[in-house]
Amino acid sequence: MSSSSVTVVEERILQYGRKEKLSWWGKTKNFRTAMLYLFPSILLFSIFLFYPMLRTVYLSFFLTDAQGVASLFVGFENFAYILQSSVFRKSMVSTLLFVLYTVPSSVIIALFLALLANEKLRGIGFFRTILSSTMGMSVAASAVIWLFLFHPTVGILNSFLNIIGISSIPWLLDPQWALISIAITTVWMNTGFAFLVILGGLQNIDQHLYENAEIDGAKYRYQLRRITLPMLSPTLFFIITITFINSFQSFGQVDILTQGGPAEATNLIVYAIYRDAFINYQFGTASAQALILFILVFGLTILQFKFGEKRVHYQ
Amino acid sequence: MKKMIYTIILLVLMVGMLVACGNEEEAASETPGTSGEENTDNNSEENTANNAENNTDSNEKNANESEASGSEPQTIEFWHGMGGGLGETLDELVEQYNASQDDVEIVAEFQGSYEELLTKFRSVGGTTDAPALVQVFEVGTKYMIESGYTTPVQEWIDKDGYDVSQLEENILSYYTVDGDLHSMPFNSSTPALFYNKDAFEEAGLDPENPPRTFSEIEEAAELLTVSEGGETSQYGFSMLGHGWFFEQMISTQGQDFVNEANGRDGNATEAEFGGEEGLKVFEWINSMHKAGSYEYYGQNWDDIRAAFQAGQVAMYMDSSAGTKDTIANAPFDVGVAFVPHADDIDPQGVIIGGASIWMANGITEEEQAAAWEFMKHLQTAEVQADWHVNTGYFAINPAAYDEAIVTEEHEEFPELRVPIEQLQETVPSSATQGALIAVFPEARQQVVSAFEAMYQGMSPEEALNQAIEATNHAIETYNRTATEE
């Protein structure tokens, strides 16, 4: 990157010298070269991202008929309907709560496990594999496992609670519990990936820093606070952002565990979009919701960068 | 800053994926929707001309076979949503048919749940990729009729002079619109009340005389509820979180679900279950729930079945299709009874559920003829007897009930007779014919949400109103786009 910017600067200087001689064709040479290099990705992005996005914007202004074809232009009616609808508001609240439940706990648990697994002990490779193993599980498979654990009648969690004298918990049947149950499942699924990334970050920290600190007599907790966490901050920032966006887009576990119920308590926004689009065949309102979700996540991510990135220490 | 740009791109990518998912479907279904019929007609002519070639293209396995044998059976694709044991039974039926003759080979393909199946069919409907036969659940009936992708089976009934009167009238009526039978019923069931006979005896109730009315059920549920120190080990009654059961209790009171004679005289414009009929049901469930004799086990069929099998609930409603399994699996004696009805009314009977088989119109006349032969084959008493015994679904052809395997089965499980009697006692009317609305899946979801809101403390009136308003909104939105064309 740096060498290319040097050539750009050189070229600019050269161009400045013979400014009046350059035609429009010559002046846009850099731009055209850049476009040539960017062409493959622009093409792919256009086909798989920009076009669908524009279609979504287009559809959000229409009502669709039974075939899913945009047939009636309604302007902002879809948005107005959604914003007034109590179902959508409830869905937003559930989604925000869900993000709140899952993001901090996923990252903290993964960080804790990664710190443990970062110790050099015999057989630590085994634990590292086990702790990151949920990464290899598909959402569907993990959700089905939890479906059996949460089962109201034959679920092992309730049997266990009964053994230690606690009465059964209606995991997926009570609106308050259902969201927590889905959050537990999601945290469990998130941990593997977060663990692996954080462990990688920990291994990247220069060992000399710890050696120096030890010579200075710094204790473990002081090292953790002053060396590990600051040096790990880019990794943590990355994993927080990813987990955050993933949480907003959780779908599979909702579909398998609760189908948005009970009483719409787990009707997270992406599930609500799915339901509108593929069960009710209302692509218009579904697109409008997708756009609102996009704007929301986009805004929150920018805020996160604005305030979070300041605390990040790049080496 | 560089990192920020990367992450934003990543973010856009992720949200974009989601949007793309939603859009793909739309884009795919747009093509057949706008110009599908024209294409179809052209294609069918072409197909007739190049029939042999077309078949070779469409099925590689078939092509290989034909190279070996020289003569080529016609391939008929049949999409269905029968998973697990049902799928195995269906595959056996198809295999038997394929082995019984050389002209046609039926290729049965499992396409996932009814919803997934319909979504897939929506995207290929009207094109040459569409299957010749497709199984669609009962609430998709209105959509299928309006889709323009299907040929009503009535055409072939008329052409062939097939005698439909041999089939069960109360099942045919669901799929009959404006006097025409649109699809061939295949797997039909109704709900029934299942109860634990052992628990009845323990509670001092007569297991041979099950409760029928709302208040009888409520009294029995009270007696059947067993609790010790605040912990309830057995609840009296439960109902699955599924709109189907609510619809039954509306229909048995002789009330239409929507206006325009349940959407059969014209496009329904308003939900009609919000009157005293609907309120009776909501209040009945609410009062049991408040009294602690009712427990809710969610929207999953398996969960409520497991609760019944484990003795946690003494009475519940289930599909008649599960009768045999329920009886065979239960460690206690199971009784089967008619669905409950409101007090002081003459019960009108039940609406069937399940699915029927539709014939696509994007195929050649020959293929349709072959598909029709297979449909007729499925309706023979022999096949229906087999189907009924192995799955628990009704026999569409009542003659099947006289087949030896069925009578033996009924002797062993006399409870299997109960849903059949219930169906045959049903009084034909628009209410028991079942509603015909395109937004049925949504309406059902709204009813379930209303019940769930009520379990959380909402009053029955408010919950019912919520369901009515949401259903009306769905119907209204649908009608605005439907009348546009």
Interface residues (C-beta under 8 A of the other chain):
Chain A: F48 L49 P52 M53 R55 T56 L59 L63 T64 D65 A66 Q67 G68 V69 A70 S71 L72 V87 H151 P152 T153 V154 S167 L172 L173 P175 P234 F238 T241 I242 I245 Q249 T258 Q259 G261 P262 A263 E264 V270 I273 R275 A277 F278 I279 N280 Q282 F283 A286 S287 A290 L293 F294 V297 F298 T301 I302 F305 E309
Chain B: K3 M4 T7 I8 L10 L11 V12 L13 M14 V15 G16 L18 V19 A20 G22 N23 E24 E25 E26 A27 S29 E30 P32 G33 T34 E115 T119 R122 Y143 E146 S147 E231 G241 Y296 Y297 G298 Q299 D303 A306 A307 A310 Q312 A438 V439 P441 E442 Q445 V448 S449 E452 A453 Y455 Q456 A470 A474 T477 Y478 R480 T481 A482 E484 E485
